[in-house]
Amino acid sequence: MALIASIIFVVGYVLITLEHYWKVNKSITATALAAVLWALIAFTSPDSHAIEEALHIISAETFSLVVFLLAAMTLVEILVHYRFFDLLRAKLFSLGLKDGAQLILIGTLTFFLSAILDNLTTTIVMVQIARRFFKGHNLLVMAGMIVVAANAGGAFSPVGDVTTIMLWLAGKFSALDIILWAFLPSLAILLVSMLLFVRQLKKDSGDETPAPSEQVILSRSDKVVISMSFASFVLPPLAHLIGLPPFMGLLLGVGLVGLTIGWFSNNAKHRDSHMSMEIEKLLGKLDITSLLFFIGILFAVGALGFLGVLDFISASLFGEDPAMSRLVAGSVLLGAFSAILDNIPLTAAAIDILQTTDPHLWILLAICVGTGGSMLVIGSAAGVVAMGMVKELSFTKYLKIAAIPAALGYIAGIGVWYIQYLLLG
């Protein structure tokens, strides 16, 4: 049955990549794929209790990620409504930056913000910014840069990526270990890929220069709402510290920002401003199709995990009682697999299979599974979100634009880790 499920998954995966050729939205294919795989499991497995338990676990993980995404997207739409990105656009254009300089600046900001917030939230915010500066081909290049930079930045922080959180909480390395040992490899990934992305830019695709009269003036109430929206992105790690799931922090942020907007809207001093906002219209702007795609992919991969396909892949890579060279090679290959399969269940399987207590090898695994997914657009949550936000960013276009920069950056990051290990390990 595992073989049949794997074949079905591959067929569904191919149909997703050919979305623009057979004119069926990828979210429909992904959700149908998930339903077919679990129906196959239900018809062929006698243990209904095990199926129910597995679905409960996958549903809980998917729910937390989708709620996190919904809350983050809502906050980003609030920032759009209150003209933060218009202000930022005007400020950057006033510097006279061309697309190349803007790519370097936005890519660098994405890298460091991803370590502080998380790669998913950072991707949402930075793609929204990029859409204000770039057009056409250059927007696709910038979106690819954001995906690679967000994943690279998340890999050197204990809270920057779901996989680093998993390994950190499992006691595989300390927070200081991952920061010290993964920063330079992650930086190498950023710099190598950035060099290649910059070379792909065409002549400036957006406005060559800002309009002379372009000015964005924010009122005091606007600044308060914008500041609170950004402060909300600090709440997820704080929620984690007190034992709550990170999405509860963002939900609190959305609630507080909404109450603040309501207070300003009802205050006589602010009734003439643009503070009033219809939440129904704002929520109508959220991209639900990308969330459906995200849900479908997670449940489809979860089906493969239930059938033991992911365990088989990890066991094949590492083997029994592996030597150090096998551990390194297995981690590198596992990272490459994460470009196709979700890195969360792969990491969960590796935690049980990888037999080593060396934190440096676990850090290599974190780097590999955290950044290997950048090579394909559906290989990471950041890529999936970017594809949903930039409609022109299809699977094939991302492959042409970002696959080689991401792959060469991946190799460079592993090389830097290996040099560190030889010198300091």
C-alpha positions as CSV (number, residue, x, y, z in Angstrom):
1,M,0.0,0.0,0.0
2,A,2.9,2.3,0.7
3,L,4.1,1.9,-2.8
4,I,0.7,2.7,-4.3
5,A,0.4,5.8,-2.0
6,S,3.8,6.9,-3.1
7,I,2.9,6.6,-6.8
8,I,-0.4,8.6,-6.2
9,F,1.6,11.3,-4.4
10,V,4.1,11.6,-7.2
11,V,1.2,11.8,-9.8
12,G,-0.5,14.5,-7.7
13,Y,2.8,16.3,-7.3
14,V,3.3,16.3,-11.1
15,L,-0.2,17.7,-11.6
16,I,0.5,20.5,-9.1
17,T,3.7,21.4,-11.0
18,L,1.6,21.5,-14.3
19,E,-1.1,23.7,-12.8
20,H,-0.8,26.3,-15.5
21,Y,-1.0,23.7,-18.3
22,W,-4.1,21.8,-17.2
23,K,-5.9,24.9,-15.8
24,V,-6.7,23.4,-12.4
25,N,-5.8,25.4,-9.3
26,K,-3.0,23.7,-7.2
27,S,-5.1,24.0,-4.1
28,I,-7.8,21.8,-5.6
29,T,-5.2,19.2,-6.6
30,A,-3.5,19.2,-3.2
31,T,-6.7,18.8,-1.2
32,A,-8.0,16.1,-3.6
33,L,-4.6,14.3,-3.3
34,A,-4.8,14.4,0.5
35,A,-8.4,13.1,0.5
36,V,-7.5,10.2,-1.9
37,L,-4.5,9.1,0.1
38,W,-6.4,9.0,3.4
39,A,-9.3,7.3,1.8
40,L,-6.9,4.6,0.5
41,I,-5.6,4.2,4.1
42,A,-9.1,4.0,5.5
43,F,-10.1,1.3,3.0
44,T,-7.0,-0.9,3.5
45,S,-6.1,-0.5,7.1
46,P,-8.0,-2.5,9.8
47,D,-6.8,-0.2,12.6
48,S,-9.3,2.7,12.5
49,H,-8.2,3.9,16.0
50,A,-4.7,4.4,14.7
51,I,-6.0,6.3,11.7
52,E,-8.1,8.5,13.9
53,E,-5.2,9.2,16.3
54,A,-2.9,10.1,13.4
55,L,-5.4,12.4,11.9
56,H,-5.9,14.1,15.2
57,I,-2.2,14.8,15.5
58,I,-1.9,16.1,11.9
59,S,-5.0,18.2,12.2
60,A,-3.7,19.8,15.4
61,E,-0.4,20.7,13.6
62,T,-2.1,21.9,10.5
63,F,-4.6,23.9,12.5
64,S,-1.9,25.7,14.4
65,L,0.0,26.6,11.2
66,V,-3.1,27.7,9.4
67,V,-4.3,29.9,12.3
68,F,-0.9,31.4,12.5
69,L,-1.0,32.2,8.8
70,L,-4.5,33.7,9.0
71,A,-3.5,35.9,11.9
72,A,-0.2,37.0,10.2
73,M,-2.0,37.7,6.9
74,T,-4.6,39.8,8.8
75,L,-1.9,41.9,10.5
76,V,-0.2,42.4,7.1
77,E,-3.5,43.6,5.5
78,I,-3.9,46.0,8.4
79,L,-0.4,47.4,7.7
80,V,-1.4,47.7,4.0
81,H,-4.6,49.5,5.0
82,Y,-2.8,52.0,7.2
83,R,-0.2,52.7,4.4
84,F,2.9,51.4,6.1
85,F,4.1,49.9,2.9
86,D,3.3,53.1,1.0
87,L,5.5,55.0,3.5
88,L,8.3,52.5,3.2
89,R,8.1,52.6,-0.6
90,A,8.3,56.4,-0.6
91,K,11.3,56.3,1.8
92,L,13.2,53.7,-0.2
93,F,12.5,55.5,-3.5
94,S,13.7,58.7,-2.0
95,L,17.1,57.0,-1.5
96,G,17.3,56.5,-5.3
97,L,17.7,52.7,-5.0
98,K,17.6,50.6,-8.1
99,D,16.2,47.1,-8.2
100,G,19.6,45.5,-7.5
101,A,20.2,47.6,-4.4
102,Q,16.6,47.0,-3.3
103,L,17.0,43.2,-3.7
104,I,20.2,43.3,-1.5
105,L,18.5,45.4,1.1
106,I,15.2,43.5,1.3
107,G,17.1,40.1,1.2
108,T,19.3,41.1,4.1
109,L,16.4,42.4,6.1
110,T,14.5,39.2,5.4
111,F,17.5,37.1,6.6
112,F,17.8,38.8,10.0
113,L,14.1,39.3,10.6
114,S,13.5,35.6,10.0
115,A,15.7,34.7,12.9
116,I,13.9,37.1,15.2
117,L,10.4,36.4,14.1
118,D,10.1,33.2,12.0
119,N,10.5,32.5,8.3
120,L,6.8,32.2,7.6
121,T,5.8,35.6,9.1
122,T,8.9,37.2,7.6
123,T,8.0,35.9,4.1
124,I,4.5,37.3,4.3
125,V,5.7,40.7,5.4
126,M,8.6,41.0,3.0
127,V,6.7,39.7,-0.1
128,Q,4.1,42.4,0.7
129,I,6.9,45.0,0.7
130,A,8.5,43.6,-2.5
131,R,5.2,43.9,-4.3
132,R,5.4,47.6,-3.8
133,F,8.8,47.9,-5.4
134,F,9.1,45.3,-8.1
135,K,7.1,44.4,-11.3
136,G,7.1,41.5,-13.7
137,H,10.2,39.3,-13.9
138,N,12.1,41.2,-11.2
139,L,9.2,40.6,-8.8
140,L,9.6,36.9,-9.3
141,V,13.4,37.1,-8.7
142,M,12.8,39.1,-5.6
143,A,10.2,36.6,-4.3
144,G,12.7,33.8,-4.9
145,M,15.3,35.8,-2.9
146,I,12.9,36.3,-0.1
147,V,12.2,32.5,0.2
148,V,15.9,31.6,0.2
149,A,16.8,34.4,2.7
150,A,13.9,33.6,5.0
151,N,14.8,29.9,5.2
152,A,18.5,30.7,5.7
153,G,17.7,33.2,8.4
154,G,15.4,30.8,10.2
155,A,18.0,28.0,10.2
156,F,20.4,29.8,12.6
157,S,17.9,30.6,15.3
158,P,16.2,28.3,17.8
159,V,12.8,29.9,17.0
160,G,13.3,30.8,13.4
161,D,11.9,27.6,11.9
162,V,9.6,24.8,13.0
163,T,12.4,22.3,12.5
164,T,14.9,24.2,14.6
165,I,12.2,24.5,17.3
166,M,11.7,20.7,17.2
167,L,15.3,19.9,17.5
168,W,16.0,22.5,20.1
169,L,13.1,21.3,22.3
170,A,14.2,17.7,21.8
171,G,17.5,18.7,23.5
172,K,19.7,18.0,20.4
173,F,21.5,21.4,20.8
174,S,21.3,24.5,22.9
175,A,20.1,27.9,21.7
176,L,23.7,29.2,21.8
177,D,25.0,26.3,19.8
178,I,22.6,26.8,16.9
179,I,23.3,30.5,16.8
180,L,27.1,30.1,16.9
181,W,27.5,27.2,14.6
182,A,24.7,27.9,12.1
183,F,25.1,31.6,11.5
184,L,28.1,31.5,9.1
185,P,26.7,28.6,7.0
186,S,23.4,30.4,6.8
187,L,25.1,33.7,5.9
188,A,27.0,31.8,3.1
189,I,23.7,30.5,1.8
190,L,22.4,34.1,1.7
191,L,25.4,35.7,0.1
192,V,26.0,33.1,-2.6
193,S,22.3,33.0,-3.6
194,M,22.0,36.8,-3.5
195,L,24.9,37.2,-5.9
196,L,23.1,34.9,-8.4
197,F,19.7,36.5,-7.9
198,V,21.1,40.0,-8.5
199,R,22.6,38.8,-11.8
200,Q,19.1,37.7,-13.0
201,L,17.5,41.2,-12.6
202,K,16.5,43.0,-15.7
203,K,16.4,46.8,-16.0
204,D,14.3,48.3,-13.2
205,S,10.8,47.0,-13.5
206,G,9.0,49.3,-11.2
207,D,9.0,53.1,-11.0
208,E,12.3,54.4,-12.1
209,T,12.0,57.3,-9.6
210,P,9.3,58.3,-7.2
211,A,6.8,61.0,-8.2
212,P,8.0,64.4,-6.9
213,S,4.8,64.9,-5.1
214,E,4.7,61.4,-3.5
215,Q,4.3,61.9,0.2
216,V,2.8,59.7,2.8
217,I,2.0,61.4,6.1
218,L,0.8,59.2,8.9
219,S,-1.3,60.5,11.8
220,R,-0.7,59.6,15.4
221,S,-3.4,57.0,15.3
222,D,-1.9,55.5,12.2
223,K,1.5,55.2,13.8
224,V,-0.1,53.6,16.9
225,V,-1.9,50.9,14.9
226,I,1.3,50.2,12.8
227,S,3.5,50.0,15.8
228,M,1.1,47.6,17.6
229,S,0.8,45.4,14.4
230,F,4.6,45.0,14.3
231,A,4.8,44.4,18.1
232,S,2.3,41.6,17.6
233,F,4.9,39.6,15.7
234,V,7.0,39.5,18.9
235,L,4.1,37.8,20.8
236,P,4.5,34.2,19.4
237,P,7.9,33.5,21.0
238,L,6.6,35.0,24.3
239,A,3.5,32.7,24.1
240,H,5.9,29.8,23.6
241,L,7.8,30.7,26.7
242,I,4.7,30.4,28.9
243,G,3.7,27.1,27.3
244,L,1.1,28.3,24.8
245,P,1.3,27.6,21.0
246,P,2.8,30.5,19.1
247,F,-0.5,31.2,17.2
248,M,-2.1,32.3,20.4
249,G,0.4,35.2,20.6
250,L,-0.6,36.4,17.1
251,L,-4.3,36.0,17.9
252,L,-3.8,38.2,20.9
253,G,-2.0,40.7,18.7
254,V,-4.9,40.7,16.2
255,G,-7.4,41.2,19.0
256,L,-5.5,44.1,20.6
257,V,-4.9,45.9,17.2
258,G,-8.6,45.4,16.4
259,L,-9.7,46.9,19.7
260,T,-7.3,49.8,19.2
261,I,-8.7,50.5,15.7
262,G,-12.3,50.4,17.1
263,W,-11.4,52.8,19.9
264,F,-9.8,55.3,17.5
265,S,-12.8,54.9,15.1
266,N,-15.3,55.8,17.8
267,N,-13.3,58.6,19.3
268,A,-14.6,62.0,18.2
269,K,-11.1,63.3,17.5
270,H,-10.5,60.6,14.9
271,R,-13.9,60.2,13.2
272,D,-12.8,62.3,10.2
273,S,-9.7,60.2,9.6
274,H,-9.4,57.0,7.6
275,M,-9.2,54.9,10.8
276,S,-12.6,53.2,10.2
277,M,-12.1,49.8,8.6
278,E,-14.6,47.1,7.7
279,I,-13.1,43.8,9.0
280,E,-15.2,41.9,6.5
281,K,-13.6,43.6,3.5
282,L,-10.2,43.1,5.0
283,L,-10.7,39.4,5.6
284,G,-12.0,39.2,2.0
285,K,-8.6,40.1,0.8
286,L,-6.9,37.1,2.4
287,D,-5.7,34.4,0.0
288,I,-7.7,31.4,1.1
289,T,-6.6,29.3,-1.9
290,S,-3.0,29.3,-0.7
291,L,-4.2,28.1,2.7
292,L,-6.1,25.3,1.1
293,F,-3.0,24.3,-0.8
294,F,-1.0,24.4,2.4
295,I,-3.6,22.2,4.2
296,G,-3.7,19.7,1.3
297,I,0.1,19.3,1.2
298,L,0.4,18.8,5.0
299,F,-2.3,16.1,5.0
300,A,-0.9,14.4,1.9
301,V,2.6,14.2,3.4
302,G,1.1,13.1,6.7
303,A,-0.4,10.2,4.9
304,L,3.0,9.1,3.7
305,G,4.3,9.5,7.2
306,F,1.5,7.2,8.5
307,L,2.4,4.6,6.0
308,G,6.0,4.6,7.0
309,V,7.4,6.1,3.7
310,L,9.2,8.9,5.5
311,D,10.7,6.5,8.1
312,F,11.9,4.3,5.2
313,I,13.6,7.3,3.5
314,S,15.3,8.4,6.7
315,A,16.4,4.9,7.6
316,S,17.8,4.4,4.0
317,L,19.8,7.6,4.3
318,F,21.4,6.9,7.7
319,G,21.3,3.2,8.1
320,E,22.2,1.3,11.3
321,D,25.1,2.5,13.4
322,P,26.4,5.0,10.8
323,A,29.8,6.5,10.6
324,M,30.3,10.2,10.7
325,S,30.6,10.5,6.9
326,R,27.3,8.7,6.6
327,L,25.6,11.0,9.1
328,V,26.8,14.0,7.1
329,A,25.8,12.6,3.8
330,G,22.5,11.5,5.1
331,S,21.7,15.0,6.5
332,V,22.6,16.6,3.2
333,L,20.4,14.2,1.2
334,L,17.6,14.6,3.7
335,G,17.8,18.3,3.2
336,A,17.5,17.7,-0.6
337,F,14.5,15.5,0.0
338,S,12.9,18.4,2.0
339,A,12.6,20.2,-1.3
340,I,10.0,17.6,-2.3
341,L,8.6,16.4,1.0
342,D,7.7,18.5,4.1
343,N,10.6,18.9,6.4
344,I,8.6,18.7,9.6
345,P,7.8,14.9,9.4
346,L,11.2,14.2,7.9
347,T,12.8,15.9,10.9
348,A,10.5,14.1,13.3
349,A,11.6,10.8,11.8
350,A,15.3,11.8,11.9
351,I,15.0,12.5,15.6
352,D,14.2,8.9,16.2
353,I,16.6,7.4,13.6
354,L,19.7,9.5,13.7
355,Q,22.0,7.9,16.3
356,T,24.4,10.6,17.5
357,T,24.8,12.9,20.5
358,D,27.0,15.4,18.7
359,P,25.2,18.7,18.6
360,H,27.2,19.9,15.6
361,L,25.7,17.1,13.5
362,W,22.2,18.0,14.7
363,I,22.9,21.6,13.7
364,L,24.0,20.4,10.2
365,L,20.6,18.5,10.0
366,A,18.8,21.7,11.0
367,I,20.6,23.7,8.3
368,C,19.9,21.1,5.7
369,V,16.2,20.5,6.3
370,G,15.7,24.2,7.0
371,T,17.3,25.4,3.7
372,G,17.1,22.5,1.3
373,G,13.4,23.2,0.7
374,S,14.3,26.5,-0.9
375,M,15.3,24.6,-4.1
376,L,11.6,24.1,-5.0
377,V,8.8,26.5,-4.4
378,I,6.6,23.9,-2.6
379,G,9.6,22.6,-0.6
380,S,9.0,25.0,2.3
381,A,6.2,26.9,3.9
382,A,7.9,30.2,2.9
383,G,7.8,29.1,-0.7
384,V,4.2,28.0,-0.6
385,V,3.2,31.4,0.9
386,A,5.2,33.3,-1.6
387,M,3.6,31.4,-4.5
388,G,0.2,32.2,-3.0
389,M,0.9,35.9,-2.7
390,V,2.6,36.3,-6.1
391,K,0.2,34.7,-8.6
392,E,2.8,34.7,-11.4
393,L,5.2,32.7,-9.4
394,S,4.4,29.2,-10.7
395,F,6.4,26.0,-9.9
396,T,8.2,26.1,-13.3
397,K,9.1,29.9,-13.0
398,Y,10.5,29.4,-9.5
399,L,12.5,26.4,-10.8
400,K,14.1,28.5,-13.5
401,I,14.8,31.5,-11.3
402,A,15.6,30.1,-7.9
403,A,16.6,26.5,-8.1
404,I,20.2,27.1,-9.0
405,P,20.9,30.0,-6.6
406,A,19.2,28.0,-3.8
407,A,21.2,24.8,-4.6
408,L,24.6,26.6,-4.9
409,G,23.8,28.5,-1.7
410,Y,22.9,25.1,0.0
411,I,26.3,23.6,-1.1
412,A,28.1,26.7,0.1
413,G,26.4,26.6,3.5
414,I,27.3,22.9,4.0
415,G,30.9,23.7,3.0
416,V,31.2,26.4,5.6
417,W,29.7,24.1,8.2
418,Y,32.3,21.4,7.3
419,I,35.2,23.9,7.5
420,Q,34.0,24.9,11.0
421,Y,33.7,21.3,12.0
422,L,37.2,20.5,10.9
423,L,38.7,23.6,12.6
424,L,36.6,23.7,15.8
425,G,34.6,20.5,16.1
